[in-house]
């Protein structure tokens, strides 16, 4: 059975009522695909970054009532967790797949990373026009790269809960999602273009 691409049924997981029922569908439908594609991505990114990276698959363990609206895999240079580290993400909401370089509010050196991104603002703006930015990983809302201004990065620096995720969205009905090879290529090409920002974030975190 092919496990690397995502089907309409996978996206419909997020219409299932009830925490247990939706979690069971996430575990049975989506997580095996995350495991398969995540292992390949870890191998690819470890070689590209020349560092040991680790796969994490969202467990949603803290949830007791509300079922998750999205789910994801994360790849980071820490074996124990990813939220406090710059990391790569691939995940699903009900209407799209997201491919992110993710810098979320739990990062300890957010200010330094934001400063380094402000210093390299022009390089960020020169990324492909198809890229989008999320300022809150829990929401679907994004802004286009063209809409990005320095004020979003300043907010990321100055507001404790502010986040910065950059990458791509693919609609649930995008033909790329039906093809293992095309999807993997799209994800890796997106990450290739974000490796400089990833390295900047690591350097700032470790400074």
C-alpha positions in Angstrom: 0.0 0.0 0.0 1.3 3.4 -0.9 1.5 5.7 2.1 3.2 8.9 1.0 0.3 10.9 -0.5 -2.9 12.2 1.0 -6.5 11.5 -0.1 -9.8 13.2 0.3 -10.6 10.8 3.1 -7.5 11.9 5.1 -8.8 15.5 5.0 -12.3 14.4 5.9 -10.8 13.1 9.2 -11.3 16.6 10.6 -15.1 16.4 10.1 -15.4 13.4 12.4 -17.2 14.2 15.7 -15.8 13.3 19.0 -12.2 13.3 20.4 -11.7 9.5 20.5 -13.3 8.9 17.1 -11.2 11.6 15.4 -8.0 10.6 17.1 -8.6 7.0 16.1 -8.9 8.1 12.4 -5.8 10.3 12.7 -3.8 7.4 14.1 -5.1 4.9 11.5 -5.3 7.0 8.4 -2.7 9.8 8.7 0.0 8.8 11.1 1.3 5.8 9.1 1.7 8.2 6.2 3.5 10.7 8.4 5.8 8.0 9.6 6.7 6.9 6.0 7.2 10.3 4.6 8.8 11.6 7.8 11.5 9.0 7.7 12.4 9.9 4.1 12.4 13.6 5.0 14.6 13.1 8.0 17.1 11.3 5.8 16.9 14.0 3.2 17.2 16.9 5.6 19.9 15.3 7.8 22.1 15.1 4.7 21.3 18.6 3.6 21.9 20.2 7.0 24.8 17.9 7.9 23.3 17.3 11.4 21.3 14.6 13.1 17.6 15.3 12.9 14.6 13.5 14.5 11.0 12.8 13.5 8.2 13.7 15.9 4.6 13.0 15.1 2.0 15.1 17.0 0.3 13.0 19.7 -2.3 15.6 20.8 -1.9 14.1 24.3 -3.0 17.1 26.2 -6.5 17.1 24.6 -9.3 15.9 26.8 -12.5 17.3 25.1 -12.0 19.0 21.8 -10.8 17.0 18.8 -7.8 18.5 17.0 -8.5 20.6 13.9 -5.1 19.7 12.4 -2.3 17.3 12.8 1.4 17.2 11.7 4.8 15.7 11.7 7.8 17.8 12.8 11.5 17.4 12.2 14.0 19.0 14.6 17.6 18.6 15.8 16.4 17.5 19.3 15.4 13.9 20.0 13.1 14.7 23.0 11.0 17.4 21.4 10.6 20.1 18.7 8.5 22.9 20.1 11.4 24.8 21.7 13.5 24.4 18.5 13.3 25.7 14.9 11.7 22.8 13.0 10.2 21.6 9.8 6.5 20.7 9.7 4.2 18.9 7.3 0.6 18.7 8.3 -3.1 18.8 7.4 -6.1 20.9 8.2 -9.4 19.9 6.6 -8.9 21.9 3.5 -5.1 22.1 2.9 -1.7 20.5 3.5 1.0 22.8 5.0 4.7 22.7 4.6 6.4 24.9 7.1 9.7 26.1 8.6 8.2 26.7 12.0 9.3 29.0 14.8 6.6 28.9 17.5 6.1 30.7 20.8 7.9 28.1 22.9 11.3 29.0 21.4 13.6 30.4 24.1 15.7 32.6 21.8 12.9 34.1 19.7 14.2 37.7 20.0 17.6 36.8 18.6 16.1 34.8 15.7 13.7 37.6 14.9 16.6 40.1 14.9 18.5 37.9 12.5 15.5 37.7 10.2 15.0 41.4 10.3 18.7 41.8 9.3 18.0 39.4 6.4 14.6 40.8 5.5 15.4 41.2 1.8 16.4 37.6 1.5 13.1 36.5 3.0 11.2 38.8 0.6 13.1 37.3 -2.3 11.7 33.8 -1.6 9.1 32.5 -4.2 5.9 34.5 -4.4 3.9 31.3 -3.8 5.2 31.2 -0.2 2.8 32.1 2.7 3.4 33.0 6.3 1.4 32.1 9.4 1.6 34.1 12.6 -0.2 31.5 14.7 0.2 27.8 14.1 -3.2 27.0 15.6 -5.1 29.0 12.9 -5.5 28.5 9.1 -5.0 32.2 8.4 -1.9 33.2 6.4 -0.5 36.2 4.7 1.3 36.2 1.4 5.0 36.8 1.2 4.2 40.0 -0.6 2.1 41.2 2.3 4.9 40.5 4.8 6.4 43.6 6.3 8.9 44.2 9.0 6.2 44.8 11.5 5.3 41.1 11.6 8.9 40.2 12.3 9.0 42.9 15.0 5.9 41.5 16.6 7.5 38.0 16.5 10.4 39.5 18.3 8.5 41.6 20.9 5.3 39.6 21.7 5.8 36.4 23.7 3.1 34.4 22.1 3.9 35.6 18.5 5.0 33.0 16.0 6.5 32.9 12.5 5.9 30.0 10.1 6.9 30.2 6.5 6.4 27.8 3.6 3.6 26.6 1.4 0.0 25.5 1.4 -1.4 22.9 -1.0 -5.2 22.7 -1.3 -6.8 19.3 -0.4 -7.7 18.9 -4.1 -4.3 19.8 -5.6 -3.2 17.0 -8.0 0.2 17.0 -6.4 -1.3 15.3 -3.3 -2.3 12.3 -5.4 1.3 11.5 -6.4 3.9 10.2 -3.9 6.9 11.4 -5.9 5.5 14.9 -6.8 4.5 15.5 -3.2 7.9 14.6 -1.8 9.6 16.7 -4.4 7.4 19.7 -3.6 8.1 19.3 0.1 11.9 19.0 -0.3 12.1 21.9 -2.8 10.2 24.1 -0.4 12.6 23.1 2.4 15.6 23.6 0.2 14.6 27.3 -0.2 14.2 27.6 3.5 17.5 26.1 4.6 19.2 29.4 4.9 16.5 30.7 7.2 16.6 27.5 9.2 20.4 27.8 9.7 20.0 31.5 10.7 17.5 30.4 13.3 19.9 27.7 14.6 22.8 30.1 14.7 20.8 32.7 16.6 19.4 30.1 19.0 22.8 28.8 19.8 24.6 32.2 20.0 
